[in-house]
Amino acid sequence: MQNHYIKFDISFYIITILAITLGYLNQYVIFALTILIHESGHLLMGLIYGWEVEELTFFALGGKLKFKGELNKPNKEDIIISIAGVLFNFIFLLILLRFRHLPMSPIFLKKYQFLVFAQIFVIVFNLIPLPPLDGGRIVSAILCCFFPYKQVLKITAILNIIFLIGLFFIVVTFSYDFRQYFMMFIFLIYSTIRHNQKGKYLFQRFLLQKKHHRNVDLPSKIVKINQGSWEDNIYRGYVNLFQFQSHLNDEIKCLNLKYGEKKP
């Protein structure tokens, strides 16, 4: 992976400066290491499947790894790559727990406990089924096995609101102090609203990736068009073959017609 693929959001620099000035540098380094382990899981599994890295961006307390043509990849691979991040944190957590009975100085013990906590937090947090977390991506990939992508975007938009409300009531019911989760909810509310508003953009991005990142290794899926347009019935994770009455057209022909590269 070349250096220009790695980017740092401005929030990364802000939180780094705050951690240094406020005396939380040790905790910040431990949490940054945890995020690095998490993203390494996504990266390694993506490289195993032959996915090409487009961009790795580090934010204030997290990272986002994008692959080229990731919306035109097998749904199974997408699920496994999404799980790989928390799997790496879980494996590292098991390694850490093997050393829990060793004698440690009070200072080292405090760092060790925070490192264990960081793994647990990242695992649980990323499995929340909301965008842009791994849990949200896993839910979307599973739904793509059964529904057209445009319908998946509508379903996930509704599920996002339901999951967010459900998570709020769970935390309020079982937490002694809701204030410690305030920033987490602000982030989840913001990311959920932003994701739901980008439905049309995400669908057009999906169509363009279908066109420019062809994947002939995907399984074929014959889609009968009885009502609606072919766009409403196109599936993610498949090579779509649209059956219009007795005629069969592949998705590339339809995409070329849509973007004006061939005359009907």
MODELLER restraints for C-alpha pairs under 7 A, 6 or more apart:
rsr = mdl.restraints
at = mdl.atoms
rsr.add(forms.Gaussian(group=physical.xy_distance, feature=features.Distance(at['CA:5:A'], at['CA:54:A']), mean=6.38, stdev=0.5))
rsr.add(forms.Gaussian(group=physical.xy_distance, feature=features.Distance(at['CA:5:A'], at['CA:55:A']), mean=4.66, stdev=0.5))
rsr.add(forms.Gaussian(group=physical.xy_distance, feature=features.Distance(at['CA:5:A'], at['CA:56:A']), mean=5.98, stdev=0.5))
rsr.add(forms.Gaussian(group=physical.xy_distance, feature=features.Distance(at['CA:6:A'], at['CA:55:A']), mean=6.07, stdev=0.5))
rsr.add(forms.Gaussian(group=physical.xy_distance, feature=features.Distance(at['CA:6:A'], at['CA:56:A']), mean=4.84, stdev=0.5))
rsr.add(forms.Gaussian(group=physical.xy_distance, feature=features.Distance(at['CA:6:A'], at['CA:57:A']), mean=5.93, stdev=0.5))
rsr.add(forms.Gaussian(group=physical.xy_distance, feature=features.Distance(at['CA:7:A'], at['CA:56:A']), mean=6.10, stdev=0.5))
rsr.add(forms.Gaussian(group=physical.xy_distance, feature=features.Distance(at['CA:7:A'], at['CA:57:A']), mean=4.63, stdev=0.5))
rsr.add(forms.Gaussian(group=physical.xy_distance, feature=features.Distance(at['CA:7:A'], at['CA:58:A']), mean=6.39, stdev=0.5))
rsr.add(forms.Gaussian(group=physical.xy_distance, feature=features.Distance(at['CA:8:A'], at['CA:57:A']), mean=5.51, stdev=0.5))
rsr.add(forms.Gaussian(group=physical.xy_distance, feature=features.Distance(at['CA:8:A'], at['CA:58:A']), mean=4.92, stdev=0.5))
rsr.add(forms.Gaussian(group=physical.xy_distance, feature=features.Distance(at['CA:8:A'], at['CA:59:A']), mean=6.42, stdev=0.5))
rsr.add(forms.Gaussian(group=physical.xy_distance, feature=features.Distance(at['CA:9:A'], at['CA:57:A']), mean=6.70, stdev=0.5))
rsr.add(forms.Gaussian(group=physical.xy_distance, feature=features.Distance(at['CA:9:A'], at['CA:58:A']), mean=6.02, stdev=0.5))
rsr.add(forms.Gaussian(group=physical.xy_distance, feature=features.Distance(at['CA:9:A'], at['CA:59:A']), mean=5.18, stdev=0.5))
rsr.add(forms.Gaussian(group=physical.xy_distance, feature=features.Distance(at['CA:11:A'], at['CA:59:A']), mean=5.72, stdev=0.5))
rsr.add(forms.Gaussian(group=physical.xy_distance, feature=features.Distance(at['CA:11:A'], at['CA:60:A']), mean=4.79, stdev=0.5))
rsr.add(forms.Gaussian(group=physical.xy_distance, feature=features.Distance(at['CA:12:A'], at['CA:58:A']), mean=6.55, stdev=0.5))
rsr.add(forms.Gaussian(group=physical.xy_distance, feature=features.Distance(at['CA:12:A'], at['CA:59:A']), mean=4.79, stdev=0.5))
rsr.add(forms.Gaussian(group=physical.xy_distance, feature=features.Distance(at['CA:12:A'], at['CA:60:A']), mean=4.06, stdev=0.5))
rsr.add(forms.Gaussian(group=physical.xy_distance, feature=features.Distance(at['CA:15:A'], at['CA:60:A']), mean=5.66, stdev=0.5))
rsr.add(forms.Gaussian(group=physical.xy_distance, feature=features.Distance(at['CA:19:A'], at['CA:25:A']), mean=5.06, stdev=0.5))
rsr.add(forms.Gaussian(group=physical.xy_distance, feature=features.Distance(at['CA:19:A'], at['CA:28:A']), mean=6.43, stdev=0.5))
rsr.add(forms.Gaussian(group=physical.xy_distance, feature=features.Distance(at['CA:30:A'], at['CA:115:A']), mean=6.10, stdev=0.5))
rsr.add(forms.Gaussian(group=physical.xy_distance, feature=features.Distance(at['CA:31:A'], at['CA:118:A']), mean=6.06, stdev=0.5))
rsr.add(forms.Gaussian(group=physical.xy_distance, feature=features.Distance(at['CA:34:A'], at['CA:118:A']), mean=6.61, stdev=0.5))
rsr.add(forms.Gaussian(group=physical.xy_distance, feature=features.Distance(at['CA:34:A'], at['CA:119:A']), mean=6.38, stdev=0.5))
rsr.add(forms.Gaussian(group=physical.xy_distance, feature=features.Distance(at['CA:35:A'], at['CA:62:A']), mean=5.96, stdev=0.5))
rsr.add(forms.Gaussian(group=physical.xy_distance, feature=features.Distance(at['CA:35:A'], at['CA:63:A']), mean=6.86, stdev=0.5))
rsr.add(forms.Gaussian(group=physical.xy_distance, feature=features.Distance(at['CA:37:A'], at['CA:88:A']), mean=6.51, stdev=0.5))
rsr.add(forms.Gaussian(group=physical.xy_distance, feature=features.Distance(at['CA:37:A'], at['CA:89:A']), mean=6.48, stdev=0.5))
rsr.add(forms.Gaussian(group=physical.xy_distance, feature=features.Distance(at['CA:38:A'], at['CA:85:A']), mean=4.29, stdev=0.5))
rsr.add(forms.Gaussian(group=physical.xy_distance, feature=features.Distance(at['CA:38:A'], at['CA:86:A']), mean=6.13, stdev=0.5))
rsr.add(forms.Gaussian(group=physical.xy_distance, feature=features.Distance(at['CA:38:A'], at['CA:88:A']), mean=6.02, stdev=0.5))
rsr.add(forms.Gaussian(group=physical.xy_distance, feature=features.Distance(at['CA:38:A'], at['CA:89:A']), mean=5.89, stdev=0.5))
rsr.add(forms.Gaussian(group=physical.xy_distance, feature=features.Distance(at['CA:39:A'], at['CA:63:A']), mean=6.91, stdev=0.5))
rsr.add(forms.Gaussian(group=physical.xy_distance, feature=features.Distance(at['CA:39:A'], at['CA:85:A']), mean=5.81, stdev=0.5))
rsr.add(forms.Gaussian(group=physical.xy_distance, feature=features.Distance(at['CA:40:A'], at['CA:85:A']), mean=6.98, stdev=0.5))
rsr.add(forms.Gaussian(group=physical.xy_distance, feature=features.Distance(at['CA:41:A'], at['CA:84:A']), mean=4.90, stdev=0.5))
rsr.add(forms.Gaussian(group=physical.xy_distance, feature=features.Distance(at['CA:41:A'], at['CA:85:A']), mean=4.39, stdev=0.5))
rsr.add(forms.Gaussian(group=physical.xy_distance, feature=features.Distance(at['CA:41:A'], at['CA:88:A']), mean=5.47, stdev=0.5))
rsr.add(forms.Gaussian(group=physical.xy_distance, feature=features.Distance(at['CA:42:A'], at['CA:81:A']), mean=5.34, stdev=0.5))
rsr.add(forms.Gaussian(group=physical.xy_distance, feature=features.Distance(at['CA:42:A'], at['CA:82:A']), mean=6.46, stdev=0.5))
rsr.add(forms.Gaussian(group=physical.xy_distance, feature=features.Distance(at['CA:42:A'], at['CA:84:A']), mean=5.35, stdev=0.5))
rsr.add(forms.Gaussian(group=physical.xy_distance, feature=features.Distance(at['CA:42:A'], at['CA:85:A']), mean=5.12, stdev=0.5))
rsr.add(forms.Gaussian(group=physical.xy_distance, feature=features.Distance(at['CA:45:A'], at['CA:81:A']), mean=5.58, stdev=0.5))
rsr.add(forms.Gaussian(group=physical.xy_distance, feature=features.Distance(at['CA:45:A'], at['CA:84:A']), mean=6.63, stdev=0.5))
rsr.add(forms.Gaussian(group=physical.xy_distance, feature=features.Distance(at['CA:46:A'], at['CA:81:A']), mean=6.05, stdev=0.5))
rsr.add(forms.Gaussian(group=physical.xy_distance, feature=features.Distance(at['CA:51:A'], at['CA:67:A']), mean=6.37, stdev=0.5))
rsr.add(forms.Gaussian(group=physical.xy_distance, feature=features.Distance(at['CA:52:A'], at['CA:67:A']), mean=5.56, stdev=0.5))
rsr.add(forms.Gaussian(group=physical.xy_distance, feature=features.Distance(at['CA:52:A'], at['CA:68:A']), mean=5.63, stdev=0.5))
rsr.add(forms.Gaussian(group=physical.xy_distance, feature=features.Distance(at['CA:53:A'], at['CA:66:A']), mean=6.29, stdev=0.5))
rsr.add(forms.Gaussian(group=physical.xy_distance, feature=features.Distance(at['CA:53:A'], at['CA:67:A']), mean=4.44, stdev=0.5))
rsr.add(forms.Gaussian(group=physical.xy_distance, feature=features.Distance(at['CA:53:A'], at['CA:68:A']), mean=6.07, stdev=0.5))
rsr.add(forms.Gaussian(group=physical.xy_distance, feature=features.Distance(at['CA:54:A'], at['CA:66:A']), mean=5.45, stdev=0.5))
rsr.add(forms.Gaussian(group=physical.xy_distance, feature=features.Distance(at['CA:54:A'], at['CA:67:A']), mean=4.77, stdev=0.5))
rsr.add(forms.Gaussian(group=physical.xy_distance, feature=features.Distance(at['CA:54:A'], at['CA:68:A']), mean=5.22, stdev=0.5))
rsr.add(forms.Gaussian(group=physical.xy_distance, feature=features.Distance(at['CA:55:A'], at['CA:65:A']), mean=5.97, stdev=0.5))
rsr.add(forms.Gaussian(group=physical.xy_distance, feature=features.Distance(at['CA:55:A'], at['CA:66:A']), mean=5.16, stdev=0.5))
rsr.add(forms.Gaussian(group=physical.xy_distance, feature=features.Distance(at['CA:55:A'], at['CA:67:A']), mean=6.86, stdev=0.5))
rsr.add(forms.Gaussian(group=physical.xy_distance, feature=features.Distance(at['CA:56:A'], at['CA:64:A']), mean=5.78, stdev=0.5))
rsr.add(forms.Gaussian(group=physical.xy_distance, feature=features.Distance(at['CA:56:A'], at['CA:65:A']), mean=4.52, stdev=0.5))
rsr.add(forms.Gaussian(group=physical.xy_distance, feature=features.Distance(at['CA:56:A'], at['CA:66:A']), mean=6.31, stdev=0.5))
rsr.add(forms.Gaussian(group=physical.xy_distance, feature=features.Distance(at['CA:57:A'], at['CA:63:A']), mean=5.55, stdev=0.5))
rsr.add(forms.Gaussian(group=physical.xy_distance, feature=features.Distance(at['CA:57:A'], at['CA:64:A']), mean=5.23, stdev=0.5))
rsr.add(forms.Gaussian(group=physical.xy_distance, feature=features.Distance(at['CA:57:A'], at['CA:65:A']), mean=6.49, stdev=0.5))
rsr.add(forms.Gaussian(group=physical.xy_distance, feature=features.Distance(at['CA:58:A'], at['CA:64:A']), mean=6.48, stdev=0.5))
rsr.add(forms.Gaussian(group=physical.xy_distance, feature=features.Distance(at['CA:69:A'], at['CA:209:A']), mean=5.38, stdev=0.5))
rsr.add(forms.Gaussian(group=physical.xy_distance, feature=features.Distance(at['CA:69:A'], at['CA:213:A']), mean=5.44, stdev=0.5))
rsr.add(forms.Gaussian(group=physical.xy_distance, feature=features.Distance(at['CA:71:A'], at['CA:206:A']), mean=5.77, stdev=0.5))
rsr.add(forms.Gaussian(group=physical.xy_distance, feature=features.Distance(at['CA:71:A'], at['CA:209:A']), mean=6.49, stdev=0.5))
rsr.add(forms.Gaussian(group=physical.xy_distance, feature=features.Distance(at['CA:71:A'], at['CA:236:A']), mean=6.91, stdev=0.5))
rsr.add(forms.Gaussian(group=physical.xy_distance, feature=features.Distance(at['CA:72:A'], at['CA:209:A']), mean=6.35, stdev=0.5))
rsr.add(forms.Gaussian(group=physical.xy_distance, feature=features.Distance(at['CA:72:A'], at['CA:210:A']), mean=5.70, stdev=0.5))
rsr.add(forms.Gaussian(group=physical.xy_distance, feature=features.Distance(at['CA:72:A'], at['CA:213:A']), mean=6.98, stdev=0.5))
rsr.add(forms.Gaussian(group=physical.xy_distance, feature=features.Distance(at['CA:72:A'], at['CA:215:A']), mean=6.80, stdev=0.5))
rsr.add(forms.Gaussian(group=physical.xy_distance, feature=features.Distance(at['CA:72:A'], at['CA:236:A']), mean=6.41, stdev=0.5))
rsr.add(forms.Gaussian(group=physical.xy_distance, feature=features.Distance(at['CA:72:A'], at['CA:237:A']), mean=5.80, stdev=0.5))
rsr.add(forms.Gaussian(group=physical.xy_distance, feature=features.Distance(at['CA:73:A'], at['CA:237:A']), mean=5.44, stdev=0.5))
rsr.add(forms.Gaussian(group=physical.xy_distance, feature=features.Distance(at['CA:74:A'], at['CA:218:A']), mean=6.22, stdev=0.5))
rsr.add(forms.Gaussian(group=physical.xy_distance, feature=features.Distance(at['CA:74:A'], at['CA:237:A']), mean=4.56, stdev=0.5))
rsr.add(forms.Gaussian(group=physical.xy_distance, feature=features.Distance(at['CA:75:A'], at['CA:141:A']), mean=5.39, stdev=0.5))
rsr.add(forms.Gaussian(group=physical.xy_distance, feature=features.Distance(at['CA:75:A'], at['CA:145:A']), mean=6.95, stdev=0.5))
rsr.add(forms.Gaussian(group=physical.xy_distance, feature=features.Distance(at['CA:75:A'], at['CA:237:A']), mean=5.24, stdev=0.5))
rsr.add(forms.Gaussian(group=physical.xy_distance, feature=features.Distance(at['CA:78:A'], at['CA:141:A']), mean=6.70, stdev=0.5))
rsr.add(forms.Gaussian(group=physical.xy_distance, feature=features.Distance(at['CA:79:A'], at['CA:138:A']), mean=5.32, stdev=0.5))
rsr.add(forms.Gaussian(group=physical.xy_distance, feature=features.Distance(at['CA:79:A'], at['CA:141:A']), mean=6.28, stdev=0.5))
rsr.add(forms.Gaussian(group=physical.xy_distance, feature=features.Distance(at['CA:82:A'], at['CA:134:A']), mean=5.49, stdev=0.5))
rsr.add(forms.Gaussian(group=physical.xy_distance, feature=features.Distance(at['CA:82:A'], at['CA:137:A']), mean=6.93, stdev=0.5))
rsr.add(forms.Gaussian(group=physical.xy_distance, feature=features.Distance(at['CA:82:A'], at['CA:138:A']), mean=6.46, stdev=0.5))
rsr.add(forms.Gaussian(group=physical.xy_distance, feature=features.Distance(at['CA:83:A'], at['CA:134:A']), mean=6.97, stdev=0.5))
rsr.add(forms.Gaussian(group=physical.xy_distance, feature=features.Distance(at['CA:86:A'], at['CA:123:A']), mean=5.08, stdev=0.5))
rsr.add(forms.Gaussian(group=physical.xy_distance, feature=features.Distance(at['CA:89:A'], at['CA:119:A']), mean=5.62, stdev=0.5))
rsr.add(forms.Gaussian(group=physical.xy_distance, feature=features.Distance(at['CA:89:A'], at['CA:123:A']), mean=6.66, stdev=0.5))
rsr.add(forms.Gaussian(group=physical.xy_distance, feature=features.Distance(at['CA:93:A'], at['CA:116:A']), mean=6.30, stdev=0.5))
rsr.add(forms.Gaussian(group=physical.xy_distance, feature=features.Distance(at['CA:93:A'], at['CA:119:A']), mean=6.14, stdev=0.5))
rsr.add(forms.Gaussian(group=physical.xy_distance, feature=features.Distance(at['CA:96:A'], at['CA:116:A']), mean=6.96, stdev=0.5))
rsr.add(forms.Gaussian(group=physical.xy_distance, feature=features.Distance(at['CA:126:A'], at['CA:133:A']), mean=5.11, stdev=0.5))
rsr.add(forms.Gaussian(group=physical.xy_distance, feature=features.Distance(at['CA:126:A'], at['CA:134:A']), mean=5.30, stdev=0.5))
rsr.add(forms.Gaussian(group=physical.xy_distance, feature=features.Distance(at['CA:126:A'], at['CA:135:A']), mean=5.98, stdev=0.5))
rsr.add(forms.Gaussian(group=physical.xy_distance, feature=features.Distance(at['CA:127:A'], at['CA:133:A']), mean=6.93, stdev=0.5))
rsr.add(forms.Gaussian(group=physical.xy_distance, feature=features.Distance(at['CA:127:A'], at['CA:134:A']), mean=5.88, stdev=0.5))
rsr.add(forms.Gaussian(group=physical.xy_distance, feature=features.Distance(at['CA:127:A'], at['CA:135:A']), mean=4.22, stdev=0.5))
rsr.add(forms.Gaussian(group=physical.xy_distance, feature=features.Distance(at['CA:128:A'], at['CA:135:A']), mean=5.03, stdev=0.5))
rsr.add(forms.Gaussian(group=physical.xy_distance, feature=features.Distance(at['CA:128:A'], at['CA:136:A']), mean=6.86, stdev=0.5))
rsr.add(forms.Gaussian(group=physical.xy_distance, feature=features.Distance(at['CA:129:A'], at['CA:135:A']), mean=3.97, stdev=0.5))
rsr.add(forms.Gaussian(group=physical.xy_distance, feature=features.Distance(at['CA:129:A'], at['CA:136:A']), mean=3.98, stdev=0.5))
rsr.add(forms.Gaussian(group=physical.xy_distance, feature=features.Distance(at['CA:129:A'], at['CA:139:A']), mean=6.61, stdev=0.5))
rsr.add(forms.Gaussian(group=physical.xy_distance, feature=features.Distance(at['CA:130:A'], at['CA:136:A']), mean=4.22, stdev=0.5))
rsr.add(forms.Gaussian(group=physical.xy_distance, feature=features.Distance(at['CA:130:A'], at['CA:160:A']), mean=5.80, stdev=0.5))
rsr.add(forms.Gaussian(group=physical.xy_distance, feature=features.Distance(at['CA:130:A'], at['CA:192:A']), mean=6.88, stdev=0.5))
rsr.add(forms.Gaussian(group=physical.xy_distance, feature=features.Distance(at['CA:131:A'], at['CA:137:A']), mean=6.85, stdev=0.5))
rsr.add(forms.Gaussian(group=physical.xy_distance, feature=features.Distance(at['CA:131:A'], at['CA:191:A']), mean=6.39, stdev=0.5))
rsr.add(forms.Gaussian(group=physical.xy_distance, feature=features.Distance(at['CA:131:A'], at['CA:192:A']), mean=6.02, stdev=0.5))
rsr.add(forms.Gaussian(group=physical.xy_distance, feature=features.Distance(at['CA:131:A'], at['CA:195:A']), mean=6.84, stdev=0.5))
rsr.add(forms.Gaussian(group=physical.xy_distance, feature=features.Distance(at['CA:132:A'], at['CA:191:A']), mean=6.81, stdev=0.5))
rsr.add(forms.Gaussian(group=physical.xy_distance, feature=features.Distance(at['CA:140:A'], at['CA:152:A']), mean=6.83, stdev=0.5))
rsr.add(forms.Gaussian(group=physical.xy_distance, feature=features.Distance(at['CA:140:A'], at['CA:156:A']), mean=6.84, stdev=0.5))
rsr.add(forms.Gaussian(group=physical.xy_distance, feature=features.Distance(at['CA:143:A'], at['CA:152:A']), mean=6.25, stdev=0.5))
rsr.add(forms.Gaussian(group=physical.xy_distance, feature=features.Distance(at['CA:144:A'], at['CA:152:A']), mean=6.42, stdev=0.5))
rsr.add(forms.Gaussian(group=physical.xy_distance, feature=features.Distance(at['CA:144:A'], at['CA:235:A']), mean=6.67, stdev=0.5))
rsr.add(forms.Gaussian(group=physical.xy_distance, feature=features.Distance(at['CA:144:A'], at['CA:236:A']), mean=5.84, stdev=0.5))
rsr.add(forms.Gaussian(group=physical.xy_distance, feature=features.Distance(at['CA:147:A'], at['CA:235:A']), mean=6.78, stdev=0.5))
rsr.add(forms.Gaussian(group=physical.xy_distance, feature=features.Distance(at['CA:148:A'], at['CA:232:A']), mean=6.86, stdev=0.5))
rsr.add(forms.Gaussian(group=physical.xy_distance, feature=features.Distance(at['CA:148:A'], at['CA:233:A']), mean=5.15, stdev=0.5))
rsr.add(forms.Gaussian(group=physical.xy_distance, feature=features.Distance(at['CA:148:A'], at['CA:234:A']), mean=5.24, stdev=0.5))
rsr.add(forms.Gaussian(group=physical.xy_distance, feature=features.Distance(at['CA:148:A'], at['CA:235:A']), mean=4.34, stdev=0.5))
rsr.add(forms.Gaussian(group=physical.xy_distance, feature=features.Distance(at['CA:148:A'], at['CA:236:A']), mean=6.89, stdev=0.5))
rsr.add(forms.Gaussian(group=physical.xy_distance, feature=features.Distance(at['CA:149:A'], at['CA:234:A']), mean=6.32, stdev=0.5))
rsr.add(forms.Gaussian(group=physical.xy_distance, feature=features.Distance(at['CA:149:A'], at['CA:235:A']), mean=5.28, stdev=0.5))
rsr.add(forms.Gaussian(group=physical.xy_distance, feature=features.Distance(at['CA:149:A'], at['CA:236:A']), mean=5.72, stdev=0.5))
rsr.add(forms.Gaussian(group=physical.xy_distance, feature=features.Distance(at['CA:150:A'], at['CA:203:A']), mean=6.54, stdev=0.5))
rsr.add(forms.Gaussian(group=physical.xy_distance, feature=features.Distance(at['CA:150:A'], at['CA:232:A']), mean=5.97, stdev=0.5))
rsr.add(forms.Gaussian(group=physical.xy_distance, feature=features.Distance(at['CA:153:A'], at['CA:199:A']), mean=6.33, stdev=0.5))
rsr.add(forms.Gaussian(group=physical.xy_distance, feature=features.Distance(at['CA:157:A'], at['CA:196:A']), mean=5.39, stdev=0.5))
rsr.add(forms.Gaussian(group=physical.xy_distance, feature=features.Distance(at['CA:160:A'], at['CA:192:A']), mean=6.59, stdev=0.5))
rsr.add(forms.Gaussian(group=physical.xy_distance, feature=features.Distance(at['CA:172:A'], at['CA:178:A']), mean=6.17, stdev=0.5))
rsr.add(forms.Gaussian(group=physical.xy_distance, feature=features.Distance(at['CA:211:A'], at['CA:252:A']), mean=6.44, stdev=0.5))
rsr.add(forms.Gaussian(group=physical.xy_distance, feature=features.Distance(at['CA:211:A'], at['CA:255:A']), mean=6.43, stdev=0.5))
rsr.add(forms.Gaussian(group=physical.xy_distance, feature=features.Distance(at['CA:218:A'], at['CA:237:A']), mean=6.48, stdev=0.5))
rsr.add(forms.Gaussian(group=physical.xy_distance, feature=features.Distance(at['CA:218:A'], at['CA:238:A']), mean=5.19, stdev=0.5))
rsr.add(forms.Gaussian(group=physical.xy_distance, feature=features.Distance(at['CA:218:A'], at['CA:239:A']), mean=5.76, stdev=0.5))
rsr.add(forms.Gaussian(group=physical.xy_distance, feature=features.Distance(at['CA:219:A'], at['CA:238:A']), mean=5.22, stdev=0.5))
rsr.add(forms.Gaussian(group=physical.xy_distance, feature=features.Distance(at['CA:219:A'], at['CA:239:A']), mean=6.01, stdev=0.5))
rsr.add(forms.Gaussian(group=physical.xy_distance, feature=features.Distance(at['CA:220:A'], at['CA:238:A']), mean=5.58, stdev=0.5))
rsr.add(forms.Gaussian(group=physical.xy_distance, feature=features.Distance(at['CA:220:A'], at['CA:239:A']), mean=4.64, stdev=0.5))
rsr.add(forms.Gaussian(group=physical.xy_distance, feature=features.Distance(at['CA:220:A'], at['CA:240:A']), mean=6.00, stdev=0.5))
rsr.add(forms.Gaussian(group=physical.xy_distance, feature=features.Distance(at['CA:221:A'], at['CA:238:A']), mean=6.09, stdev=0.5))
rsr.add(forms.Gaussian(group=physical.xy_distance, feature=features.Distance(at['CA:221:A'], at['CA:239:A']), mean=6.05, stdev=0.5))
rsr.add(forms.Gaussian(group=physical.xy_distance, feature=features.Distance(at['CA:221:A'], at['CA:240:A']), mean=5.06, stdev=0.5))
rsr.add(forms.Gaussian(group=physical.xy_distance, feature=features.Distance(at['CA:221:A'], at['CA:241:A']), mean=5.95, stdev=0.5))
rsr.add(forms.Gaussian(group=physical.xy_distance, feature=features.Distance(at['CA:222:A'], at['CA:240:A']), mean=6.08, stdev=0.5))
rsr.add(forms.Gaussian(group=physical.xy_distance, feature=features.Distance(at['CA:222:A'], at['CA:241:A']), mean=4.66, stdev=0.5))
rsr.add(forms.Gaussian(group=physical.xy_distance, feature=features.Distance(at['CA:222:A'], at['CA:242:A']), mean=5.93, stdev=0.5))
rsr.add(forms.Gaussian(group=physical.xy_distance, feature=features.Distance(at['CA:222:A'], at['CA:243:A']), mean=6.83, stdev=0.5))
rsr.add(forms.Gaussian(group=physical.xy_distance, feature=features.Distance(at['CA:223:A'], at['CA:240:A']), mean=6.72, stdev=0.5))
rsr.add(forms.Gaussian(group=physical.xy_distance, feature=features.Distance(at['CA:223:A'], at['CA:241:A']), mean=5.94, stdev=0.5))
rsr.add(forms.Gaussian(group=physical.xy_distance, feature=features.Distance(at['CA:223:A'], at['CA:242:A']), mean=4.88, stdev=0.5))
rsr.add(forms.Gaussian(group=physical.xy_distance, feature=features.Distance(at['CA:223:A'], at['CA:243:A']), mean=5.96, stdev=0.5))
rsr.add(forms.Gaussian(group=physical.xy_distance, feature=features.Distance(at['CA:224:A'], at['CA:242:A']), mean=5.95, stdev=0.5))
rsr.add(forms.Gaussian(group=physical.xy_distance, feature=features.Distance(at['CA:224:A'], at['CA:243:A']), mean=4.73, stdev=0.5))
rsr.add(forms.Gaussian(group=physical.xy_distance, feature=features.Distance(at['CA:224:A'], at['CA:244:A']), mean=6.59, stdev=0.5))
rsr.add(forms.Gaussian(group=physical.xy_distance, feature=features.Distance(at['CA:225:A'], at['CA:242:A']), mean=6.60, stdev=0.5))
rsr.add(forms.Gaussian(group=physical.xy_distance, feature=features.Distance(at['CA:225:A'], at['CA:243:A']), mean=5.93, stdev=0.5))
rsr.add(forms.Gaussian(group=physical.xy_distance, feature=features.Distance(at['CA:225:A'], at['CA:244:A']), mean=5.62, stdev=0.5))
rsr.add(forms.Gaussian(group=physical.xy_distance, feature=features.Distance(at['CA:230:A'], at['CA:242:A']), mean=6.99, stdev=0.5))
rsr.add(forms.Gaussian(group=physical.xy_distance, feature=features.Distance(at['CA:234:A'], at['CA:240:A']), mean=6.49, stdev=0.5))
rsr.add(forms.Gaussian(group=physical.xy_distance, feature=features.Distance(at['CA:239:A'], at['CA:251:A']), mean=6.99, stdev=0.5))
rsr.add(forms.Gaussian(group=physical.xy_distance, feature=features.Distance(at['CA:240:A'], at['CA:250:A']), mean=6.05, stdev=0.5))
rsr.add(forms.Gaussian(group=physical.xy_distance, feature=features.Distance(at['CA:240:A'], at['CA:251:A']), mean=5.43, stdev=0.5))
rsr.add(forms.Gaussian(group=physical.xy_distance, feature=features.Distance(at['CA:241:A'], at['CA:248:A']), mean=6.44, stdev=0.5))
rsr.add(forms.Gaussian(group=physical.xy_distance, feature=features.Distance(at['CA:241:A'], at['CA:249:A']), mean=5.65, stdev=0.5))
rsr.add(forms.Gaussian(group=physical.xy_distance, feature=features.Distance(at['CA:241:A'], at['CA:250:A']), mean=4.42, stdev=0.5))
rsr.add(forms.Gaussian(group=physical.xy_distance, feature=features.Distance(at['CA:241:A'], at['CA:251:A']), mean=6.12, stdev=0.5))
rsr.add(forms.Gaussian(group=physical.xy_distance, feature=features.Distance(at['CA:242:A'], at['CA:248:A']), mean=5.57, stdev=0.5))
rsr.add(forms.Gaussian(group=physical.xy_distance, feature=features.Distance(at['CA:242:A'], at['CA:249:A']), mean=5.18, stdev=0.5))
rsr.add(forms.Gaussian(group=physical.xy_distance, feature=features.Distance(at['CA:242:A'], at['CA:250:A']), mean=6.04, stdev=0.5))
rsr.add(forms.Gaussian(group=physical.xy_distance, feature=features.Distance(at['CA:243:A'], at['CA:249:A']), mean=6.50, stdev=0.5))
rsr.add(forms.Gaussian(group=physical.xy_distance, feature=features.Distance(at['CA:256:A'], at['CA:262:A']), mean=5.91, stdev=0.5))
rsr.add(forms.Gaussian(group=physical.xy_distance, feature=features.Distance(at['CA:257:A'], at['CA:263:A']), mean=6.58, stdev=0.5))
rsr.add(forms.Gaussian(group=physical.xy_distance, feature=features.Distance(at['CA:257:A'], at['CA:264:A']), mean=6.68, stdev=0.5))
